Amino acid sequence: MRFGKNYDKERANKIDNRTHIIGNPVTLFLLWLIWSYFVSWVSAYFTIGFQH
């Protein structure tokens, strides 16, 4: 690699970027649980009706 560029550093940075907290499967599962609870609550609220 006389005139080529060494991309090892950039490859290492890509691997680090993939392990971000939002890309973590456990975090995604927890976000999905929170979102499904919220959507279920909203749909039940509209189905039962508005109560003051």
ModelCIF file with pLDDT and N, C-alpha, C, O atoms, coordinates in Angstrom:
data_MODEL
#
_entry.id   MODEL 
#
_entity.id                         1 
_entity.type                       polymer 
_entity.pdbx_number_of_molecules   1 
#
_entity_poly.entity_id                      1 
_entity_poly.type                           'polypeptide(L)' 
_entity_poly.nstd_linkage                   no 
_entity_poly.nstd_monomer                   no 
_entity_poly.pdbx_seq_one_letter_code       MRFGKNYDKERANKIDNRTHIIGNPVTLFLLWLIWSYFVSWVSAYFTIGFQH 
_entity_poly.pdbx_seq_one_letter_code_can   MRFGKNYDKERANKIDNRTHIIGNPVTLFLLWLIWSYFVSWVSAYFTIGFQH 
_entity_poly.pdbx_strand_id                 A 
#
loop_
_entity_poly_seq.entity_id 
_entity_poly_seq.num 
_entity_poly_seq.mon_id 
_entity_poly_seq.hetero 
1 1  MET n 
1 2  ARG n 
1 3  PHE n 
1 4  GLY n 
1 5  LYS n 
1 6  ASN n 
1 7  TYR n 
1 8  ASP n 
1 9  LYS n 
1 10 GLU n 
1 11 ARG n 
1 12 ALA n 
1 13 ASN n 
1 14 LYS n 
1 15 ILE n 
1 16 ASP n 
1 17 ASN n 
1 18 ARG n 
1 19 THR n 
1 20 HIS n 
1 21 ILE n 
1 22 ILE n 
1 23 GLY n 
1 24 ASN n 
1 25 PRO n 
1 26 VAL n 
1 27 THR n 
1 28 LEU n 
1 29 PHE n 
1 30 LEU n 
1 31 LEU n 
1 32 TRP n 
1 33 LEU n 
1 34 ILE n 
1 35 TRP n 
1 36 SER n 
1 37 TYR n 
1 38 PHE n 
1 39 VAL n 
1 40 SER n 
1 41 TRP n 
1 42 VAL n 
1 43 SER n 
1 44 ALA n 
1 45 TYR n 
1 46 PHE n 
1 47 THR n 
1 48 ILE n 
1 49 GLY n 
1 50 PHE n 
1 51 GLN n 
1 52 HIS n 
#
_struct_asym.id          A 
_struct_asym.entity_id   1 
#
loop_
_ma_qa_metric.id 
_ma_qa_metric.mode 
_ma_qa_metric.name 
_ma_qa_metric.software_group_id 
_ma_qa_metric.type 
1 global pLDDT . pLDDT 
2 local  pLDDT . pLDDT 
#
_ma_qa_metric_global.metric_id      1 
_ma_qa_metric_global.metric_value   78.65 
_ma_qa_metric_global.model_id       1 
_ma_qa_metric_global.ordinal_id     1 
#
loop_
_ma_qa_metric_local.label_asym_id 
_ma_qa_metric_local.label_comp_id 
_ma_qa_metric_local.label_seq_id 
_ma_qa_metric_local.metric_id 
_ma_qa_metric_local.metric_value 
_ma_qa_metric_local.model_id 
_ma_qa_metric_local.ordinal_id 
A MET 1  2 52.00 1 1  
A ARG 2  2 65.00 1 2  
A PHE 3  2 67.00 1 3  
A GLY 4  2 73.00 1 4  
A LYS 5  2 77.00 1 5  
A ASN 6  2 76.00 1 6  
A TYR 7  2 72.00 1 7  
A ASP 8  2 76.00 1 8  
A LYS 9  2 74.00 1 9  
A GLU 10 2 72.00 1 10 
A ARG 11 2 72.00 1 11 
A ALA 12 2 67.00 1 12 
A ASN 13 2 66.00 1 13 
A LYS 14 2 67.00 1 14 
A ILE 15 2 60.00 1 15 
A ASP 16 2 54.00 1 16 
A ASN 17 2 53.00 1 17 
A ARG 18 2 54.00 1 18 
A THR 19 2 58.00 1 19 
A HIS 20 2 66.00 1 20 
A ILE 21 2 67.00 1 21 
A ILE 22 2 71.00 1 22 
A GLY 23 2 73.00 1 23 
A ASN 24 2 80.00 1 24 
A PRO 25 2 86.00 1 25 
A VAL 26 2 89.00 1 26 
A THR 27 2 90.00 1 27 
A LEU 28 2 91.00 1 28 
A PHE 29 2 95.00 1 29 
A LEU 30 2 95.00 1 30 
A LEU 31 2 95.00 1 31 
A TRP 32 2 96.00 1 32 
A LEU 33 2 97.00 1 33 
A ILE 34 2 97.00 1 34 
A TRP 35 2 97.00 1 35 
A SER 36 2 97.00 1 36 
A TYR 37 2 96.00 1 37 
A PHE 38 2 96.00 1 38 
A VAL 39 2 96.00 1 39 
A SER 40 2 94.00 1 40 
A TRP 41 2 92.00 1 41 
A VAL 42 2 91.00 1 42 
A SER 43 2 90.00 1 43 
A ALA 44 2 89.00 1 44 
A TYR 45 2 87.00 1 45 
A PHE 46 2 87.00 1 46 
A THR 47 2 88.00 1 47 
A ILE 48 2 86.00 1 48 
A GLY 49 2 78.00 1 49 
A PHE 50 2 65.00 1 50 
A GLN 51 2 63.00 1 51 
A HIS 52 2 55.00 1 52 
#
loop_
_atom_site.group_PDB 
_atom_site.id 
_atom_site.type_symbol 
_atom_site.label_atom_id 
_atom_site.label_alt_id 
_atom_site.label_comp_id 
_atom_site.label_asym_id 
_atom_site.label_entity_id 
_atom_site.label_seq_id 
_atom_site.pdbx_PDB_ins_code 
_atom_site.Cartn_x 
_atom_site.Cartn_y 
_atom_site.Cartn_z 
_atom_site.occupancy 
_atom_site.B_iso_or_equiv 
_atom_site.pdbx_formal_charge 
_atom_site.auth_seq_id 
_atom_site.auth_comp_id 
_atom_site.auth_asym_id 
_atom_site.auth_atom_id 
_atom_site.pdbx_PDB_model_num 
ATOM 1   N N  . MET A 1 1  ? 0.842   -1.194 0.000  1.00 52.00 ? 1  MET A N  1 
ATOM 2   C CA . MET A 1 1  ? 0.000   0.000  0.000  1.00 52.00 ? 1  MET A CA 1 
ATOM 3   C C  . MET A 1 1  ? 0.877   1.243  0.000  1.00 52.00 ? 1  MET A C  1 
ATOM 4   O O  . MET A 1 1  ? 0.928   2.006  0.965  1.00 52.00 ? 1  MET A O  1 
ATOM 5   N N  . ARG A 1 2  ? 1.528   1.405  -1.064 1.00 65.00 ? 2  ARG A N  1 
ATOM 6   C CA . ARG A 1 2  ? 2.426   2.542  -1.138 1.00 65.00 ? 2  ARG A CA 1 
ATOM 7   C C  . ARG A 1 2  ? 1.665   3.860  -1.256 1.00 65.00 ? 2  ARG A C  1 
ATOM 8   O O  . ARG A 1 2  ? 1.995   4.830  -0.574 1.00 65.00 ? 2  ARG A O  1 
ATOM 9   N N  . PHE A 1 3  ? 0.656   3.899  -2.111 1.00 67.00 ? 3  PHE A N  1 
ATOM 10  C CA . PHE A 1 3  ? -0.103  5.137  -2.304 1.00 67.00 ? 3  PHE A CA 1 
ATOM 11  C C  . PHE A 1 3  ? -1.519  5.047  -1.745 1.00 67.00 ? 3  PHE A C  1 
ATOM 12  O O  . PHE A 1 3  ? -2.265  6.025  -1.789 1.00 67.00 ? 3  PHE A O  1 
ATOM 13  N N  . GLY A 1 4  ? -1.886  3.905  -1.229 1.00 73.00 ? 4  GLY A N  1 
ATOM 14  C CA . GLY A 1 4  ? -3.240  3.724  -0.689 1.00 73.00 ? 4  GLY A CA 1 
ATOM 15  C C  . GLY A 1 4  ? -3.360  4.291  0.714  1.00 73.00 ? 4  GLY A C  1 
ATOM 16  O O  . GLY A 1 4  ? -2.370  4.535  1.404  1.00 73.00 ? 4  GLY A O  1 
ATOM 17  N N  . LYS A 1 5  ? -4.594  4.488  1.105  1.00 77.00 ? 5  LYS A N  1 
ATOM 18  C CA . LYS A 1 5  ? -4.860  5.030  2.440  1.00 77.00 ? 5  LYS A CA 1 
ATOM 19  C C  . LYS A 1 5  ? -5.224  3.888  3.379  1.00 77.00 ? 5  LYS A C  1 
ATOM 20  O O  . LYS A 1 5  ? -5.902  2.942  2.978  1.00 77.00 ? 5  LYS A O  1 
ATOM 21  N N  . ASN A 1 6  ? -4.782  3.973  4.608  1.00 76.00 ? 6  ASN A N  1 
ATOM 22  C CA . ASN A 1 6  ? -5.094  2.970  5.607  1.00 76.00 ? 6  ASN A CA 1 
ATOM 23  C C  . ASN A 1 6  ? -6.416  3.352  6.292  1.00 76.00 ? 6  ASN A C  1 
ATOM 24  O O  . ASN A 1 6  ? -6.508  4.385  6.955  1.00 76.00 ? 6  ASN A O  1 
ATOM 25  N N  . TYR A 1 7  ? -7.420  2.512  6.122  1.00 72.00 ? 7  TYR A N  1 
ATOM 26  C CA . TYR A 1 7  ? -8.759  2.816  6.633  1.00 72.00 ? 7  TYR A CA 1 
ATOM 27  C C  . TYR A 1 7  ? -9.062  2.111  7.957  1.00 72.00 ? 7  TYR A C  1 
ATOM 28  O O  . TYR A 1 7  ? -10.227 2.030  8.345  1.00 72.00 ? 7  TYR A O  1 
ATOM 29  N N  . ASP A 1 8  ? -8.070  1.610  8.647  1.00 76.00 ? 8  ASP A N  1 
ATOM 30  C CA . ASP A 1 8  ? -8.311  0.872  9.878  1.00 76.00 ? 8  ASP A CA 1 
ATOM 31  C C  . ASP A 1 8  ? -8.979  1.732  10.948 1.00 76.00 ? 8  ASP A C  1 
ATOM 32  O O  . ASP A 1 8  ? -9.876  1.263  11.648 1.00 76.00 ? 8  ASP A O  1 
ATOM 33  N N  . LYS A 1 9  ? -8.550  2.984  11.078 1.00 74.00 ? 9  LYS A N  1 
ATOM 34  C CA . LYS A 1 9  ? -9.146  3.865  12.085 1.00 74.00 ? 9  LYS A CA 1 
ATOM 35  C C  . LYS A 1 9  ? -10.622 4.111  11.808 1.00 74.00 ? 9  LYS A C  1 
ATOM 36  O O  . LYS A 1 9  ? -11.441 4.103  12.727 1.00 74.00 ? 9  LYS A O  1 
ATOM 37  N N  . GLU A 1 10 ? -10.961 4.332  10.534 1.00 72.00 ? 10 GLU A N  1 
ATOM 38  C CA . GLU A 1 10 ? -12.356 4.591  10.189 1.00 72.00 ? 10 GLU A CA 1 
ATOM 39  C C  . GLU A 1 10 ? -13.214 3.357  10.398 1.00 72.00 ? 10 GLU A C  1 
ATOM 40  O O  . GLU A 1 10 ? -14.370 3.465  10.806 1.00 72.00 ? 10 GLU A O  1 
ATOM 41  N N  . ARG A 1 11 ? -12.660 2.189  10.124 1.00 72.00 ? 11 ARG A N  1 
ATOM 42  C CA . ARG A 1 11 ? -13.406 0.950  10.372 1.00 72.00 ? 11 ARG A CA 1 
ATOM 43  C C  . ARG A 1 11 ? -13.656 0.772  11.868 1.00 72.00 ? 11 ARG A C  1 
ATOM 44  O O  . ARG A 1 11 ? -14.740 0.343  12.262 1.00 72.00 ? 11 ARG A O  1 
ATOM 45  N N  . ALA A 1 12 ? -12.694 1.087  12.684 1.00 67.00 ? 12 ALA A N  1 
ATOM 46  C CA . ALA A 1 12 ? -12.865 0.979  14.132 1.00 67.00 ? 12 ALA A CA 1 
ATOM 47  C C  . ALA A 1 12 ? -13.928 1.954  14.616 1.00 67.00 ? 12 ALA A C  1 
ATOM 48  O O  . ALA A 1 12 ? -14.711 1.616  15.504 1.00 67.00 ? 12 ALA A O  1 
ATOM 49  N N  . ASN A 1 13 ? -13.971 3.150  14.054 1.00 66.00 ? 13 ASN A N  1 
ATOM 50  C CA . ASN A 1 13 ? -14.995 4.121  14.439 1.00 66.00 ? 13 ASN A CA 1 
ATOM 51  C C  . ASN A 1 13 ? -16.385 3.654  14.050 1.00 66.00 ? 13 ASN A C  1 
ATOM 52  O O  . ASN A 1 13 ? -17.339 3.914  14.783 1.00 66.00 ? 13 ASN A O  1 
ATOM 53  N N  . LYS A 1 14 ? -16.531 2.977  12.930 1.00 67.00 ? 14 LYS A N  1 
ATOM 54  C CA . LYS A 1 14 ? -17.832 2.463  12.522 1.00 67.00 ? 14 LYS A CA 1 
ATOM 55  C C  . LYS A 1 14 ? -18.344 1.441  13.518 1.00 67.00 ? 14 LYS A C  1 
ATOM 56  O O  . LYS A 1 14 ? -19.528 1.439  13.856 1.00 67.00 ? 14 LYS A O  1 
ATOM 57  N N  . ILE A 1 15 ? -17.460 0.570  13.990 1.00 60.00 ? 15 ILE A N  1 
ATOM 58  C CA . ILE A 1 15 ? -17.870 -0.439 14.966 1.00 60.00 ? 15 ILE A CA 1 
ATOM 59  C C  . ILE A 1 15 ? -18.315 0.240  16.256 1.00 60.00 ? 15 ILE A C  1 
ATOM 60  O O  . ILE A 1 15 ? -19.301 -0.185 16.858 1.00 60.00 ? 15 ILE A O  1 
ATOM 61  N N  . ASP A 1 16 ? -17.622 1.271  16.690 1.00 54.00 ? 16 ASP A N  1 
ATOM 62  C CA . ASP A 1 16 ? -18.012 1.987  17.899 1.00 54.00 ? 16 ASP A CA 1 
ATOM 63  C C  . ASP A 1 16 ? -19.353 2.685  17.723 1.00 54.00 ? 16 ASP A C  1 
ATOM 64  O O  . ASP A 1 16 ? -20.149 2.743  18.661 1.00 54.00 ? 16 ASP A O  1 
ATOM 65  N N  . ASN A 1 17 ? -19.610 3.209  16.543 1.00 53.00 ? 17 ASN A N  1 
ATOM 66  C CA . ASN A 1 17 ? -20.874 3.896  16.307 1.00 53.00 ? 17 ASN A CA 1 
ATOM 67  C C  . ASN A 1 17 ? -22.058 2.939  16.337 1.00 53.00 ? 17 ASN A C  1 
ATOM 68  O O  . ASN A 1 17 ? -23.159 3.340  16.715 1.00 53.00 ? 17 ASN A O  1 
ATOM 69  N N  . ARG A 1 18 ? -21.860 1.704  15.955 1.00 54.00 ? 18 ARG A N  1 
ATOM 70  C CA . ARG A 1 18 ? -22.954 0.736  15.942 1.00 54.00 ? 18 ARG A CA 1 
ATOM 71  C C  . ARG A 1 18 ? -23.394 0.336  17.337 1.00 54.00 ? 18 ARG A C  1 
ATOM 72  O O  . ARG A 1 18 ? -24.530 -0.105 17.515 1.00 54.00 ? 18 ARG A O  1 
ATOM 73  N N  . THR A 1 19 ? -22.546 0.474  18.314 1.00 58.00 ? 19 THR A N  1 
ATOM 74  C CA . THR A 1 19 ? -22.890 0.057  19.668 1.00 58.00 ? 19 THR A CA 1 
ATOM 75  C C  . THR A 1 19 ? -23.446 1.224  20.484 1.00 58.00 ? 19 THR A C  1 
ATOM 76  O O  . THR A 1 19 ? -23.349 1.225  21.711 1.00 58.00 ? 19 THR A O  1 
ATOM 77  N N  . HIS A 1 20 ? -24.018 2.198  19.819 1.00 66.00 ? 20 HIS A N  1 
ATOM 78  C CA . HIS A 1 20 ? -24.632 3.331  20.510 1.00 66.00 ? 20 HIS A CA 1 
ATOM 79  C C  . HIS A 1 20 ? -25.827 2.843  21.320 1.00 66.00 ? 20 HIS A C  1 
ATOM 80  O O  . HIS A 1 20 ? -26.385 1.789  21.013 1.00 66.00 ? 20 HIS A O  1 
ATOM 81  N N  . ILE A 1 21 ? -26.234 3.591  22.355 1.00 67.00 ? 21 ILE A N  1 
ATOM 82  C CA . ILE A 1 21 ? -27.287 3.137  23.260 1.00 67.00 ? 21 ILE A CA 1 
ATOM 83  C C  . ILE A 1 21 ? -28.633 2.978  22.558 1.00 67.00 ? 21 ILE A C  1 
ATOM 84  O O  . ILE A 1 21 ? -29.416 2.109  22.940 1.00 67.00 ? 21 ILE A O  1 
ATOM 85  N N  . ILE A 1 22 ? -28.923 3.792  21.544 1.00 71.00 ? 22 ILE A N  1 
ATOM 86  C CA . ILE A 1 22 ? -30.195 3.673  20.842 1.00 71.00 ? 22 ILE A CA 1 
ATOM 87  C C  . ILE A 1 22 ? -30.218 2.394  19.992 1.00 71.00 ? 22 ILE A C  1 
ATOM 88  O O  . ILE A 1 22 ? -31.286 1.819  19.783 1.00 71.00 ? 22 ILE A O  1 
ATOM 89  N N  . GLY A 1 23 ? -29.085 1.955  19.513 1.00 73.00 ? 23 GLY A N  1 
ATOM 90  C CA . GLY A 1 23 ? -29.017 0.740  18.718 1.00 73.00 ? 23 GLY A CA 1 
ATOM 91  C C  . GLY A 1 23 ? -28.934 -0.524 19.545 1.00 73.00 ? 23 GLY A C  1 
ATOM 92  O O  . GLY A 1 23 ? -28.920 -1.622 18.989 1.00 73.00 ? 23 GLY A O  1 
ATOM 93  N N  . ASN A 1 24 ? -28.878 -0.397 20.846 1.00 80.00 ? 24 ASN A N  1 
ATOM 94  C CA . ASN A 1 24 ? -28.788 -1.540 21.727 1.00 80.00 ? 24 ASN A CA 1 
ATOM 95  C C  . ASN A 1 24 ? -30.138 -2.274 21.739 1.00 80.00 ? 24 ASN A C  1 
ATOM 96  O O  . ASN A 1 24 ? -31.164 -1.624 21.938 1.00 80.00 ? 24 ASN A O  1 
ATOM 97  N N  . PRO A 1 25 ? -30.182 -3.588 21.537 1.00 86.00 ? 25 PRO A N  1 
ATOM 98  C CA . PRO A 1 25 ? -31.452 -4.314 21.496 1.00 86.00 ? 25 PRO A CA 1 
ATOM 99  C C  . PRO A 1 25 ? -32.267 -4.197 22.782 1.00 86.00 ? 25 PRO A C  1 
ATOM 100 O O  . PRO A 1 25 ? -33.496 -4.148 22.725 1.00 86.00 ? 25 PRO A O  1 
ATOM 101 N N  . VAL A 1 26 ? -31.616 -4.153 23.925 1.00 89.00 ? 26 VAL A N  1 
ATOM 102 C CA . VAL A 1 26 ? -32.341 -4.029 25.190 1.00 89.00 ? 26 VAL A CA 1 
ATOM 103 C C  . VAL A 1 26 ? -33.033 -2.673 25.266 1.00 89.00 ? 26 VAL A C  1 
ATOM 104 O O  . VAL A 1 26 ? -34.184 -2.587 25.693 1.00 89.00 ? 26 VAL A O  1 
ATOM 105 N N  . THR A 1 27 ? -32.344 -1.622 24.856 1.00 90.00 ? 27 THR A N  1 
ATOM 106 C CA . THR A 1 27 ? -32.932 -0.290 24.860 1.00 90.00 ? 27 THR A CA 1 
ATOM 107 C C  . THR A 1 27 ? -34.090 -0.211 23.888 1.00 90.00 ? 27 THR A C  1 
ATOM 108 O O  . THR A 1 27 ? -35.127 0.370  24.207 1.00 90.00 ? 27 THR A O  1 
ATOM 109 N N  . LEU A 1 28 ? -33.931 -0.788 22.705 1.00 91.00 ? 28 LEU A N  1 
ATOM 110 C CA . LEU A 1 28 ? -35.017 -0.781 21.735 1.00 91.00 ? 28 LEU A CA 1 
ATOM 111 C C  . LEU A 1 28 ? -36.231 -1.537 22.262 1.00 91.00 ? 28 LEU A C  1 
ATOM 112 O O  . LEU A 1 28 ? -37.365 -1.111 22.041 1.00 91.00 ? 28 LEU A O  1 
ATOM 113 N N  . PHE A 1 29 ? -36.010 -2.646 22.951 1.00 95.00 ? 29 PHE A N  1 
ATOM 114 C CA . PHE A 1 29 ? -37.119 -3.411 23.527 1.00 95.00 ? 29 PHE A CA 1 
ATOM 115 C C  . PHE A 1 29 ? -37.836 -2.596 24.602 1.00 95.00 ? 29 PHE A C  1 
ATOM 116 O O  . PHE A 1 29 ? -39.066 -2.590 24.653 1.00 95.00 ? 29 PHE A O  1 
ATOM 117 N N  . LEU A 1 30 ? -37.088 -1.914 25.452 1.00 95.00 ? 30 LEU A N  1 
ATOM 118 C CA . LEU A 1 30 ? -37.719 -1.083 26.485 1.00 95.00 ? 30 LEU A CA 1 
ATOM 119 C C  . LEU A 1 30 ? -38.496 0.073  25.874 1.00 95.00 ? 30 LEU A C  1 
ATOM 120 O O  . LEU A 1 30 ? -39.593 0.392  26.332 1.00 95.00 ? 30 LEU A O  1 
ATOM 121 N N  . LEU A 1 31 ? -37.941 0.702  24.847 1.00 95.00 ? 31 LEU A N  1 
ATOM 122 C CA . LEU A 1 31 ? -38.672 1.769  24.155 1.00 95.00 ? 31 LEU A CA 1 
ATOM 123 C C  . LEU A 1 31 ? -39.942 1.229  23.520 1.00 95.00 ? 31 LEU A C  1 
ATOM 124 O O  . LEU A 1 31 ? -40.976 1.897  23.540 1.00 95.00 ? 31 LEU A O  1 
ATOM 125 N N  . TRP A 1 32 ? -39.878 0.031  22.957 1.00 96.00 ? 32 TRP A N  1 
ATOM 126 C CA . TRP A 1 32 ? -41.066 -0.580 22.364 1.00 96.00 ? 32 TRP A CA 1 
ATOM 127 C C  . TRP A 1 32 ? -42.123 -0.861 23.434 1.00 96.00 ? 32 TRP A C  1 
ATOM 128 O O  . TRP A 1 32 ? -43.310 -0.635 23.201 1.00 96.00 ? 32 TRP A O  1 
ATOM 129 N N  . LEU A 1 33 ? -41.708 -1.347 24.595 1.00 97.00 ? 33 LEU A N  1 
ATOM 130 C CA . LEU A 1 33 ? -42.663 -1.602 25.681 1.00 97.00 ? 33 LEU A CA 1 
ATOM 131 C C  . LEU A 1 33 ? -43.354 -0.318 26.127 1.00 97.00 ? 33 LEU A C  1 
ATOM 132 O O  . LEU A 1 33 ? -44.570 -0.299 26.317 1.00 97.00 ? 33 LEU A O  1 
ATOM 133 N N  . ILE A 1 34 ? -42.591 0.740  26.293 1.00 97.00 ? 34 ILE A N  1 
ATOM 134 C CA . ILE A 1 34 ? -43.166 2.022  26.703 1.00 97.00 ? 34 ILE A CA 1 
ATOM 135 C C  . ILE A 1 34 ? -44.126 2.531  25.638 1.00 97.00 ? 34 ILE A C  1 
ATOM 136 O O  . ILE A 1 34 ? -45.223 2.991  25.954 1.00 97.00 ? 34 ILE A O  1 
ATOM 137 N N  . TRP A 1 35 ? -43.714 2.449  24.376 1.00 97.00 ? 35 TRP A N  1 
ATOM 138 C CA . TRP A 1 35 ? -44.564 2.925  23.282 1.00 97.00 ? 35 TRP A CA 1 
ATOM 139 C C  . TRP A 1 35 ? -45.852 2.093  23.184 1.00 97.00 ? 35 TRP A C  1 
ATOM 140 O O  . TRP A 1 35 ? -46.927 2.661  22.992 1.00 97.00 ? 35 TRP A O  1 
ATOM 141 N N  . SER A 1 36 ? -45.767 0.784  23.309 1.00 97.00 ? 36 SER A N  1 
ATOM 142 C CA . SER A 1 36 ? -46.967 -0.056 23.204 1.00 97.00 ? 36 SER A CA 1 
ATOM 143 C C  . SER A 1 36 ? -47.916 0.207  24.372 1.00 97.00 ? 36 SER A C  1 
ATOM 144 O O  . SER A 1 36 ? -49.132 0.203  24.182 1.00 97.00 ? 36 SER A O  1 
ATOM 145 N N  . TYR A 1 37 ? -47.387 0.433  25.571 1.00 96.00 ? 37 TYR A N  1 
ATOM 146 C CA . TYR A 1 37 ? -48.244 0.770  26.711 1.00 96.00 ? 37 TYR A CA 1 
ATOM 147 C C  . TYR A 1 37 ? -48.961 2.095  26.464 1.00 96.00 ? 37 TYR A C  1 
ATOM 148 O O  . TYR A 1 37 ? -50.159 2.210  26.725 1.00 96.00 ? 37 TYR A O  1 
ATOM 149 N N  . PHE A 1 38 ? -48.243 3.083  25.969 1.00 96.00 ? 38 PHE A N  1 
ATOM 150 C CA . PHE A 1 38 ? -48.829 4.391  25.698 1.00 96.00 ? 38 PHE A CA 1 
ATOM 151 C C  . PHE A 1 38 ? -49.920 4.291  24.630 1.00 96.00 ? 38 PHE A C  1 
ATOM 152 O O  . PHE A 1 38 ? -51.003 4.851  24.801 1.00 96.00 ? 38 PHE A O  1 
ATOM 153 N N  . VAL A 1 39 ? -49.647 3.591  23.542 1.00 96.00 ? 39 VAL A N  1 
ATOM 154 C CA . VAL A 1 39 ? -50.629 3.460  22.461 1.00 96.00 ? 39 VAL A CA 1 
ATOM 155 C C  . VAL A 1 39 ? -51.848 2.682  22.941 1.00 96.00 ? 39 VAL A C  1 
ATOM 156 O O  . VAL A 1 39 ? -52.975 3.025  22.581 1.00 96.00 ? 39 VAL A O  1 
ATOM 157 N N  . SER A 1 40 ? -51.646 1.650  23.741 1.00 94.00 ? 40 SER A N  1 
ATOM 158 C CA . SER A 1 40 ? -52.770 0.888  24.283 1.00 94.00 ? 40 SER A CA 1 
ATOM 159 C C  . SER A 1 40 ? -53.620 1.763  25.193 1.00 94.00 ? 40 SER A C  1 
ATOM 160 O O  . SER A 1 40 ? -54.848 1.700  25.145 1.00 94.00 ? 40 SER A O  1 
ATOM 161 N N  . TRP A 1 41 ? -52.984 2.568  26.011 1.00 92.00 ? 41 TRP A N  1 
ATOM 162 C CA . TRP A 1 41 ? -53.717 3.447  26.916 1.00 92.00 ? 41 TRP A CA 1 
ATOM 163 C C  . TRP A 1 41 ? -54.536 4.470  26.137 1.00 92.00 ? 41 TRP A C  1 
ATOM 164 O O  . TRP A 1 41 ? -55.695 4.721  26.469 1.00 92.00 ? 41 TRP A O  1 
ATOM 165 N N  . VAL A 1 42 ? -53.943 5.056  25.110 1.00 91.00 ? 42 VAL A N  1 
ATOM 166 C CA . VAL A 1 42 ? -54.650 6.054  24.304 1.00 91.00 ? 42 VAL A CA 1 
ATOM 167 C C  . VAL A 1 42 ? -55.833 5.422  23.586 1.00 91.00 ? 42 VAL A C  1 
ATOM 168 O O  . VAL A 1 42 ? -56.919 6.003  23.562 1.00 91.00 ? 42 VAL A O  1 
ATOM 169 N N  . SER A 1 43 ? -55.643 4.247  23.004 1.00 90.00 ? 43 SER A N  1 
ATOM 170 C CA . SER A 1 43 ? -56.752 3.604  22.292 1.00 90.00 ? 43 SER A CA 1 
ATOM 171 C C  . SER A 1 43 ? -57.866 3.203  23.259 1.00 90.00 ? 43 SER A C  1 
ATOM 172 O O  . SER A 1 43 ? -59.044 3.324  22.923 1.00 90.00 ? 43 SER A O  1 
ATOM 173 N N  . ALA A 1 44 ? -57.511 2.731  24.444 1.00 89.00 ? 44 ALA A N  1 
ATOM 174 C CA . ALA A 1 44 ? -58.536 2.397  25.438 1.00 89.00 ? 44 ALA A CA 1 
ATOM 175 C C  . ALA A 1 44 ? -59.270 3.652  25.897 1.00 89.00 ? 44 ALA A C  1 
ATOM 176 O O  . ALA A 1 44 ? -60.480 3.611  26.117 1.00 89.00 ? 44 ALA A O  1 
ATOM 177 N N  . TYR A 1 45 ? -58.568 4.745  26.043 1.00 87.00 ? 45 TYR A N  1 
ATOM 178 C CA . TYR A 1 45 ? -59.184 6.001  26.466 1.00 87.00 ? 45 TYR A CA 1 
ATOM 179 C C  . TYR A 1 45 ? -60.224 6.463  25.447 1.00 87.00 ? 45 TYR A C  1 
ATOM 180 O O  . TYR A 1 45 ? -61.315 6.891  25.824 1.00 87.00 ? 45 TYR A O  1 
ATOM 181 N N  . PHE A 1 46 ? -59.894 6.381  24.182 1.00 87.00 ? 46 PHE A N  1 
ATOM 182 C CA . PHE A 1 46 ? -60.841 6.789  23.146 1.00 87.00 ? 46 PHE A CA 1 
ATOM 183 C C  . PHE A 1 46 ? -61.974 5.778  22.979 1.00 87.00 ? 46 PHE A C  1 
ATOM 184 O O  . PHE A 1 46 ? -63.090 6.171  22.638 1.00 87.00 ? 46 PHE A O  1 
ATOM 185 N N  . THR A 1 47 ? -61.723 4.494  23.209 1.00 88.00 ? 47 THR A N  1 
ATOM 186 C CA . THR A 1 47 ? -62.753 3.476  23.069 1.00 88.00 ? 47 THR A CA 1 
ATOM 187 C C  . THR A 1 47 ? -63.774 3.571  24.184 1.00 88.00 ? 47 THR A C  1 
ATOM 188 O O  . THR A 1 47 ? -64.978 3.499  23.935 1.00 88.00 ? 47 THR A O  1 
ATOM 189 N N  . ILE A 1 48 ? -63.308 3.731  25.400 1.00 86.00 ? 48 ILE A N  1 
ATOM 190 C CA . ILE A 1 48 ? -64.217 3.814  26.552 1.00 86.00 ? 48 ILE A CA 1 
ATOM 191 C C  . ILE A 1 48 ? -64.973 5.130  26.512 1.00 86.00 ? 48 ILE A C  1 
ATOM 192 O O  . ILE A 1 48 ? -66.155 5.181  26.852 1.00 86.00 ? 48 ILE A O  1 
ATOM 193 N N  . GLY A 1 49 ? -64.311 6.170  26.108 1.00 78.00 ? 49 GLY A N  1 
ATOM 194 C CA . GLY A 1 49 ? -64.954 7.463  26.038 1.00 78.00 ? 49 GLY A CA 1 
ATOM 195 C C  . GLY A 1 49 ? -64.282 8.456  26.978 1.00 78.00 ? 49 GLY A C  1 
ATOM 196 O O  . GLY A 1 49 ? -63.557 8.089  27.903 1.00 78.00 ? 49 GLY A O  1 
ATOM 197 N N  . PHE A 1 50 ? -64.544 9.680  26.712 1.00 65.00 ? 50 PHE A N  1 
ATOM 198 C CA . PHE A 1 50 ? -63.959 10.739 27.541 1.00 65.00 ? 50 PHE A CA 1 
ATOM 199 C C  . PHE A 1 50 ? -64.733 10.842 28.843 1.00 65.00 ? 50 PHE A C  1 
ATOM 200 O O  . PHE A 1 50 ? -65.960 10.944 28.840 1.00 65.00 ? 50 PHE A O  1 
ATOM 201 N N  . GLN A 1 51 ? -64.024 10.816 29.939 1.00 63.00 ? 51 GLN A N  1 
ATOM 202 C CA . GLN A 1 51 ? -64.652 10.976 31.250 1.00 63.00 ? 51 GLN A CA 1 
ATOM 203 C C  . GLN A 1 51 ? -63.975 12.103 31.987 1.00 63.00 ? 51 GLN A C  1 
ATOM 204 O O  . GLN A 1 51 ? -62.748 12.195 32.022 1.00 63.00 ? 51 GLN A O  1 
ATOM 205 N N  . HIS A 1 52 ? -64.775 12.947 32.567 1.00 55.00 ? 52 HIS A N  1 
ATOM 206 C CA . HIS A 1 52 ? -64.224 14.092 33.289 1.00 55.00 ? 52 HIS A CA 1 
ATOM 207 C C  . HIS A 1 52 ? -64.066 13.775 34.744 1.00 55.00 ? 52 HIS A C  1 
ATOM 208 O O  . HIS A 1 52 ? -63.614 14.622 35.514 1.00 55.00 ? 52 HIS A O  1 
#
